[in-house]
Structures are given as structure tokens and as C-alpha cells.
Amino acid sequence: MKSSDYTGQTRRDRMIYTVRRYFEACNAADPAIFEQVLTEGCLHYFPPHTGGPYVGRDAIVELWRNCVRDLGSVWSIDRLVCDGEQLAVEWTHFKPKVDQYIRGSEWYEFDDKQRLTAIWAHYASQRDTSRDRNELEGFPYEQGGYKTEAPALSEAELASRARYAGAKP
């Protein structure tokens, strides 16, 4: 979305659009979409011992392209909350090639053009690489309508993943 496309939209609408578009960029592994939603100096923070922080758009793009290529990564937004000042999501990061997924949440910081300047990732549980499913113990994910398998991607997303990340279905 170009800034001219924002006419009539609230700041909240633009923030939500940016984060949804960020997840599209991750799933498509498309540098052009990342360029639209991340500032050049965007920072991506992670919990201890999980990597990061990743400094700069290029580092973040490379991180997610590698995940798409190596793990078949697909992300879903499970919940999104935005009051027009702050935005947070709860997400699932599916890793189909290794039959794993992790759940977590993120908070976002925006510049005046509603591009992301910082992302704070929080995991639902301490990352335990011996477990295939890292999520809150005992939480009724399925009953709550949460995905338990990676969502299907569009043909365009699959083609983009193959092009930019060398990912095979």
C-alpha cells in the first residue's frame, strides 16, 4: 500500500495492514513486500538463546528466507489486538519440513509512515528443541480454533517462496 492509498484510513487501520502484510512477506519470502513494511534499520528481538537481535531489514529478510527454505516455514496470525497506538499479535510458526511448530506473540513499533521499526517476539514457552510442539501447557488450542497444521498457501505465495527462498513444497 502506498501512502496515497491511506486516504480515509485510520492509523489503526494502517497499523493492522502493515502487520498483516508483514506476515504475507514472511510466508512469501518476498523482499519487495518486506521493503514495503520494514524500515531499513528495523530491529527484531527474540527470547534468550533463540537468536537475535536481527539488525536491519536485510538481516530479517535473510532469517525468514532461510526458515522458508530449510524448514518450510509458514506463519499464521491467531489473534491481533490494536488500539491505534499499540499492536500485538499471537502467532504460530509452523515448520512442516521438521514437523514442528512454536507459538508466541509479538509487539510492534511503527514509524510515522506505519512501517515497522522494531519487533519484539515472545515465545509461549521456553523453546525446547526436544519437543515438536512448543506451546502453553494444557491450553485448549484446538477448541479455541487455533490451527494445528500449517495453513495452505496461495499459488502466488508458493511461487514467490520458490523464487526468493529456493523453497520446494
FIPA-117295 format. One line per 8 residues: their letters; for each residue x negated, y, z negated of N, C-alpha, C. Coordinates in Angstrom, 1 decimal. Atoms other than C-alpha are relative to their C-alpha. Example, Ala and Ser with C-alpha at 12.3 -4.5 7.8 and 13.67 -1.06 7.14 Angstrom:
as	-0.9,-1.2,0.0,-12.3,-4.5,-7.8,-0.9,1.2,0.0 ~ 0.9,-1.1,0.0,-13.7,-1.1,-7.1,0.8,1.1,-0.8
//
This chain:
mkssdytg	-0.9,-1.2,0.0,0.0,0.0,0.0,-0.9,1.2,0.0 ~ 0.7,-1.3,-0.1,-1.4,3.4,1.0,0.7,0.9,-1.0 ~ -0.6,-1.0,0.9,-0.9,6.3,-1.3,1.2,0.7,0.5 ~ -1.2,-0.6,-0.6,1.6,7.7,1.2,1.2,-0.9,-0.2 ~ -1.1,0.9,0.2,3.7,4.6,0.6,0.6,0.1,-1.4 ~ -0.4,-0.1,1.4,4.1,5.5,-3.1,1.2,1.0,-0.2 ~ -1.0,-1.0,0.2,6.7,8.2,-2.4,1.3,-0.6,-0.6 ~ -1.2,0.5,0.6,9.6,7.8,-4.7,-0.2,-1.1,-1.0
qtrrdrmi	0.3,1.1,1.0,7.9,5.1,-6.8,-0.5,0.6,-1.3 ~ 0.5,-0.4,1.3,7.3,5.5,-10.5,-1.5,-0.6,-0.2 ~ 1.4,0.5,0.4,3.8,5.0,-12.0,0.1,-1.5,-0.4 ~ -0.2,1.4,0.4,5.2,1.8,-13.5,0.1,-0.9,1.3 ~ -0.1,0.8,-1.3,6.2,0.5,-10.0,-1.4,-0.2,0.7 ~ 1.3,0.1,-0.7,2.7,1.3,-8.6,-0.9,-0.9,-0.8 ~ 0.8,0.9,0.9,1.0,-0.5,-11.6,0.4,-1.4,0.3 ~ -0.4,1.4,-0.2,3.1,-3.6,-11.1,-0.4,-0.5,1.4
ytvrryfe	0.4,0.3,-1.4,2.5,-3.5,-7.3,-1.5,-0.4,0.0 ~ 1.5,0.2,0.0,-1.3,-3.3,-7.9,-0.3,-1.4,-0.6 ~ 0.3,1.3,0.7,-1.4,-6.3,-10.3,0.5,-1.1,0.8 ~ -0.5,1.1,-0.9,0.8,-8.5,-8.1,-0.9,-0.1,1.2 ~ 0.9,0.0,-1.2,-1.4,-7.5,-5.1,-1.4,-0.6,-0.4 ~ 1.3,0.6,0.5,-4.5,-8.4,-7.2,0.1,-1.5,0.0 ~ -0.2,1.5,0.0,-3.1,-11.9,-7.7,0.0,-0.5,1.4 ~ 0.0,0.4,-1.4,-2.4,-12.1,-4.0,-1.5,0.0,0.6
acnaadpa	1.4,-0.1,-0.4,-6.1,-11.1,-3.4,-0.7,-1.2,-0.5 ~ 0.7,1.2,0.6,-7.3,-13.9,-5.7,0.4,-1.2,0.7 ~ -0.5,1.2,-0.6,-5.1,-16.5,-4.1,-0.4,-0.1,1.5 ~ 0.5,-0.1,-1.4,-6.1,-15.4,-0.5,-1.5,0.1,0.1 ~ 1.4,-0.2,-0.1,-9.7,-14.8,-1.4,-0.4,1.0,1.0 ~ 0.1,-0.9,-1.1,-9.4,-11.8,0.8,-0.6,1.3,-0.5 ~ 0.7,-1.2,0.5,-12.0,-9.0,0.3,0.8,1.3,0.4 ~ -0.7,-1.3,-0.3,-9.8,-6.4,2.1,1.1,0.3,-1.0
ifeqvlte	-1.0,-0.2,1.0,-7.0,-6.9,-0.4,-0.6,0.4,-1.3 ~ 0.8,-0.4,1.2,-9.5,-6.7,-3.3,-0.4,1.5,0.1 ~ 0.4,-1.4,-0.2,-10.7,-3.4,-1.8,1.1,0.9,-0.3 ~ -1.2,-0.9,0.2,-7.2,-2.0,-2.0,0.3,0.2,-1.4 ~ -0.5,-0.1,1.3,-6.6,-2.8,-5.6,-1.1,0.1,-1.1 ~ 1.1,-0.1,1.0,-10.1,-2.8,-7.4,-0.8,1.2,0.4 ~ 1.0,-1.0,-0.2,-12.3,0.2,-7.8,-1.3,-0.6,0.2 ~ 1.3,0.6,-0.2,-15.8,-0.3,-6.7,-0.8,-0.4,-1.2
gclhyfpp	0.6,0.3,1.3,-17.0,-0.3,-10.3,0.8,-0.7,-1.0 ~ -0.9,0.7,0.9,-14.2,-2.4,-11.7,-0.8,-1.0,-0.9 ~ 0.6,1.0,1.0,-15.2,-4.5,-14.8,1.0,-1.1,-0.3 ~ -0.9,1.1,0.4,-13.8,-7.9,-15.6,-0.7,-0.7,-1.2 ~ 0.5,0.6,1.3,-14.3,-9.1,-19.2,0.6,-1.3,-0.2 ~ -0.5,1.3,0.4,-13.9,-12.7,-20.4,-0.4,-0.3,-1.4 ~ 0.4,0.4,1.3,-14.0,-14.5,-23.7,-1.4,-0.5,-0.1 ~ 1.3,0.4,0.1,-17.3,-15.5,-25.1,-0.3,-1.4,0.6
htggpyvg	0.5,1.2,-0.5,-19.2,-18.3,-23.4,0.8,-0.5,1.3 ~ -0.7,0.4,-1.2,-17.0,-18.2,-20.3,-0.4,0.8,1.3 ~ 0.5,-0.8,-1.1,-19.0,-15.9,-18.0,0.4,1.5,-0.2 ~ -0.3,-1.4,0.0,-18.9,-12.2,-17.5,-0.8,0.8,-1.1 ~ -1.0,-0.6,-0.9,-18.5,-9.5,-17.8,-0.6,0.1,1.5 ~ 0.4,-0.2,-1.4,-18.5,-9.2,-14.0,0.1,1.5,0.3 ~ 0.2,-1.4,-0.2,-19.6,-5.7,-13.0,0.1,0.3,1.5 ~ -0.2,-0.4,-1.3,-18.2,-4.3,-9.8,0.9,-0.9,0.9
rdaivelw	-0.9,0.8,-0.9,-15.7,-5.3,-7.1,-0.7,-1.1,0.6 ~ 0.6,1.0,-0.7,-18.2,-7.3,-5.2,-0.2,-1.3,-0.9 ~ 0.2,1.1,0.9,-19.0,-9.5,-8.2,1.3,-0.7,-0.3 ~ -1.3,0.6,0.2,-15.3,-10.1,-8.9,0.4,-0.7,1.2 ~ -0.4,0.7,-1.2,-14.6,-11.0,-5.3,-0.8,-1.3,0.1 ~ 0.8,1.2,-0.1,-17.5,-13.4,-5.3,0.4,-1.1,-1.0 ~ -0.4,0.9,1.0,-16.4,-15.0,-8.5,1.3,-0.8,0.4 ~ -1.2,0.6,-0.4,-12.9,-15.7,-7.2,-0.1,-0.8,1.3
rncvrdlg	0.2,0.7,-1.2,-14.0,-16.7,-3.8,-0.7,-1.4,-0.3 ~ 0.7,1.2,0.4,-16.3,-19.3,-5.4,1.0,-1.0,-0.6 ~ -1.0,0.9,0.6,-13.4,-20.6,-7.5,1.0,-0.6,1.0 ~ -0.9,0.5,-1.0,-11.1,-20.9,-4.5,-0.8,-1.1,0.8 ~ 0.8,0.9,-0.8,-13.9,-22.7,-2.5,-0.2,-1.3,-0.8 ~ 0.5,1.1,0.8,-15.1,-25.0,-5.3,1.0,-0.7,-0.8 ~ -1.0,0.6,0.9,-12.0,-25.6,-7.4,1.4,0.0,0.6 ~ -1.3,-0.1,-0.6,-9.2,-24.9,-5.0,1.0,0.9,-0.8
svwsidrl	-0.7,-0.8,1.0,-8.1,-22.2,-7.5,1.2,0.7,0.6 ~ -1.2,-0.7,-0.3,-4.6,-20.8,-7.4,0.5,0.6,-1.3 ~ -0.5,-0.7,1.2,-3.2,-18.3,-9.9,1.5,0.3,0.1 ~ -1.4,-0.4,0.0,0.3,-17.6,-10.9,0.2,1.0,-1.2 ~ -0.4,-0.9,1.0,1.8,-14.7,-12.9,1.2,-0.7,-0.7 ~ -1.1,0.6,0.7,4.0,-16.3,-15.6,0.9,1.0,-0.6 ~ -0.7,-1.1,0.6,5.1,-13.1,-17.3,-0.7,1.3,0.3 ~ 0.6,-1.3,-0.2,4.5,-9.4,-16.7,0.8,1.0,-0.8
vcdgeqla	-0.6,-1.0,0.9,5.1,-6.6,-19.1,-0.6,1.4,0.4 ~ 0.6,-1.3,-0.4,4.7,-2.9,-18.1,0.9,1.1,-0.5 ~ -0.8,-1.2,0.5,5.9,0.3,-19.8,-0.3,1.3,0.7 ~ 0.3,-1.2,-0.7,4.4,2.7,-17.3,-1.3,0.6,-0.4 ~ 1.3,-0.5,0.6,1.3,3.3,-19.5,-1.0,-1.2,0.0 ~ 0.8,1.2,0.1,0.0,-0.2,-20.0,0.7,-1.2,0.7 ~ -0.5,1.2,-0.7,0.4,-3.5,-18.2,-0.8,-1.2,-0.5 ~ 0.6,1.3,0.4,-0.2,-7.1,-19.3,0.7,-1.1,0.7
vewthfkp	-0.6,1.1,-0.6,0.4,-10.4,-17.7,-0.4,-1.3,-0.8 ~ 0.4,1.3,0.4,0.4,-14.0,-18.8,-0.1,-0.8,1.2 ~ 0.2,0.7,-1.3,-1.0,-16.3,-16.1,-0.4,-1.4,-0.3 ~ 0.6,1.4,0.0,-2.0,-19.8,-15.2,-1.0,0.0,1.1 ~ 1.0,0.1,-1.0,-5.2,-20.5,-13.3,-0.1,-1.5,0.2 ~ 0.1,1.5,-0.4,-4.8,-23.9,-11.5,-1.3,-0.2,0.7 ~ 1.3,0.5,-0.6,-7.9,-25.8,-10.4,0.3,-1.4,0.6 ~ -0.5,1.3,-0.5,-6.4,-28.5,-8.2,-1.1,-1.0,0.4
kvdqyirg	1.0,0.9,-0.4,-9.7,-29.9,-7.0,-0.6,-0.8,-1.1 ~ 0.5,0.7,1.2,-10.6,-30.9,-10.5,1.1,-0.4,-1.0 ~ -1.2,0.3,0.7,-7.0,-31.4,-11.7,0.0,0.6,-1.4 ~ 0.0,-0.7,1.3,-7.2,-28.8,-14.5,0.7,1.3,0.2 ~ -0.5,-1.4,0.0,-5.6,-25.5,-15.4,-0.2,0.6,-1.4 ~ 0.1,-0.7,1.2,-6.0,-22.9,-18.0,1.0,1.1,0.0 ~ -0.9,-1.1,0.1,-3.6,-20.3,-19.3,-0.6,1.1,-0.8 ~ 0.5,-1.1,0.7,-4.2,-16.9,-20.6,0.8,1.3,0.3
sewyefdd	-0.7,-1.3,-0.3,-3.3,-13.2,-20.4,-1.1,1.0,0.4 ~ 0.9,-1.1,-0.4,-4.9,-10.0,-19.1,0.7,1.3,-0.3 ~ -0.3,-1.4,0.1,-4.7,-6.4,-19.8,-0.7,0.8,1.1 ~ 0.6,-0.8,-1.1,-5.5,-3.8,-17.1,-0.1,1.4,-0.3 ~ 0.2,-1.5,0.1,-6.8,-0.3,-16.9,0.0,0.5,1.4 ~ -0.2,-0.6,-1.3,-6.0,1.9,-13.9,-0.6,1.4,0.2 ~ 0.4,-1.3,-0.3,-7.4,4.9,-12.2,1.2,0.9,0.4 ~ -1.1,-0.9,-0.4,-5.3,7.9,-11.0,0.7,-0.4,1.3
kqrltaiw	-0.6,0.5,-1.2,-4.6,6.0,-7.8,0.6,-1.4,-0.2 ~ -0.6,1.3,0.4,-3.3,3.0,-9.7,-0.8,-1.2,0.5 ~ 0.9,1.1,-0.3,-6.4,0.9,-8.7,-0.5,-0.5,-1.4 ~ 0.5,0.5,1.3,-7.8,-1.4,-11.4,-1.5,0.4,-0.2 ~ 1.4,-0.4,0.4,-10.9,-0.1,-13.2,-0.5,-1.0,-1.0 ~ 0.4,1.0,1.0,-11.0,-2.9,-15.9,1.1,-1.0,-0.2 ~ -0.9,1.2,0.3,-9.5,-6.3,-16.6,-0.6,-0.7,-1.2 ~ 0.4,0.8,1.2,-9.6,-8.0,-20.0,0.7,-1.3,0.0
ahyasqrd	-0.6,1.3,0.0,-9.0,-11.7,-19.8,-0.1,-0.6,-1.4 ~ -0.1,0.7,1.3,-7.9,-13.6,-22.9,0.5,-1.4,0.3 ~ -0.5,1.3,-0.2,-7.5,-17.4,-22.9,1.0,-0.4,-1.1 ~ -1.0,0.5,1.0,-4.6,-19.2,-24.6,-0.6,-0.8,-1.1 ~ 0.7,0.8,1.0,-7.0,-21.4,-26.4,-1.5,0.1,0.4 ~ 1.4,0.0,-0.3,-10.7,-21.7,-26.7,-0.2,-1.0,1.2 ~ 0.3,0.8,-1.2,-12.0,-23.1,-23.4,-0.7,-1.3,-0.4 ~ 0.5,1.3,0.3,-12.5,-26.8,-23.9,-0.1,-0.8,1.3
tsrdrnel	0.2,0.6,-1.3,-14.1,-28.3,-20.8,0.3,-1.5,0.0 ~ -0.4,1.4,0.0,-13.2,-31.8,-22.0,1.5,-0.2,0.2 ~ -1.5,0.1,-0.1,-9.5,-31.0,-21.7,0.4,0.4,1.4 ~ -0.5,-0.4,-1.3,-7.7,-30.9,-18.3,0.9,1.2,-0.1 ~ -1.0,-1.1,0.2,-5.1,-28.5,-19.7,-0.3,0.8,-1.2 ~ 0.3,-0.9,1.1,-6.2,-25.6,-21.8,1.2,1.0,-0.1 ~ -1.2,-0.8,0.2,-3.1,-24.0,-23.2,0.4,-0.1,-1.5 ~ -0.4,0.0,1.4,-1.4,-23.3,-26.5,0.5,-1.4,-0.5
egfpyeqg	-0.4,1.3,0.5,-1.0,-26.5,-28.5,1.5,0.0,-0.4 ~ -1.4,0.1,0.4,2.7,-27.5,-28.8,0.9,0.9,0.6 ~ -0.9,-1.0,-0.6,4.1,-24.6,-26.8,0.8,-0.7,1.1 ~ -0.8,0.7,-1.0,7.0,-25.8,-24.6,0.0,0.7,1.4 ~ 0.2,-0.6,-1.3,5.7,-24.6,-21.3,1.0,-0.4,1.0 ~ -1.0,0.5,-1.0,7.9,-26.8,-19.1,1.4,0.5,-0.3 ~ -1.4,-0.4,0.4,11.1,-26.0,-21.0,0.2,1.5,0.3 ~ -0.1,-1.4,-0.2,10.2,-22.3,-20.6,-0.1,0.4,1.5
gykteapa	0.0,-0.2,-1.4,10.0,-22.7,-16.8,-1.4,0.3,0.6 ~ 1.4,-0.2,-0.4,6.2,-22.4,-16.6,-0.4,-1.0,1.0 ~ 0.5,0.9,-1.0,4.5,-24.0,-13.6,-1.0,-1.0,-0.7 ~ 1.0,1.0,0.5,2.6,-27.2,-14.4,-0.8,-0.6,1.2 ~ 0.8,0.3,-1.2,1.3,-27.6,-10.8,-0.2,1.3,0.8 ~ 0.4,-1.2,-0.8,-0.4,-25.1,-8.5,1.2,0.4,0.9 ~ -1.0,-0.4,-0.9,2.2,-23.1,-6.6,-0.4,-0.1,1.5 ~ 0.3,0.1,-1.4,2.4,-23.6,-2.8,-0.4,1.4,0.5
lseaelas	0.4,-1.2,-0.6,0.6,-21.0,-0.8,0.5,0.1,1.4 ~ -0.4,-0.3,-1.4,1.7,-19.4,2.5,-1.0,-0.4,1.0 ~ 1.0,0.3,-1.1,0.1,-20.3,5.8,-1.1,1.1,0.1 ~ 0.9,-1.2,-0.1,-1.4,-16.8,5.8,-1.1,-0.1,-1.1 ~ 0.9,0.1,1.1,-2.9,-17.3,2.3,-1.0,-1.2,0.2 ~ 0.9,1.2,-0.3,-4.3,-20.8,3.3,-1.1,0.4,1.1 ~ 1.0,-0.4,-1.1,-5.9,-19.3,6.5,-1.0,1.0,-0.6 ~ 1.0,-1.0,0.6,-7.4,-16.4,4.5,-1.0,-0.7,-0.9
raryagak	0.9,0.7,0.9,-8.8,-18.8,1.9,-1.1,-0.7,0.8 ~ 0.9,0.7,-0.9,-10.4,-20.9,4.7,-1.0,1.0,0.6 ~ 0.9,-0.9,-0.7,-11.8,-17.8,6.4,-1.0,0.7,-1.0 ~ 0.9,-0.8,0.8,-13.2,-15.9,3.4,-0.7,-0.8,-1.1 ~ 0.6,0.8,1.0,-14.0,-18.7,0.9,-0.4,-1.4,0.4 ~ 0.3,1.3,-0.5,-14.5,-21.7,3.1,0.8,-1.1,-0.7 ~ -0.9,1.0,0.8,-11.7,-23.4,1.1,0.7,-0.9,1.0 ~ -0.8,1.0,-0.8,-10.2,-26.5,2.5,1.2,-0.4,-0.9
p	-1.1,0.4,0.8,-6.7,-27.6,1.5,-0.2,-1.2,-0.9
//
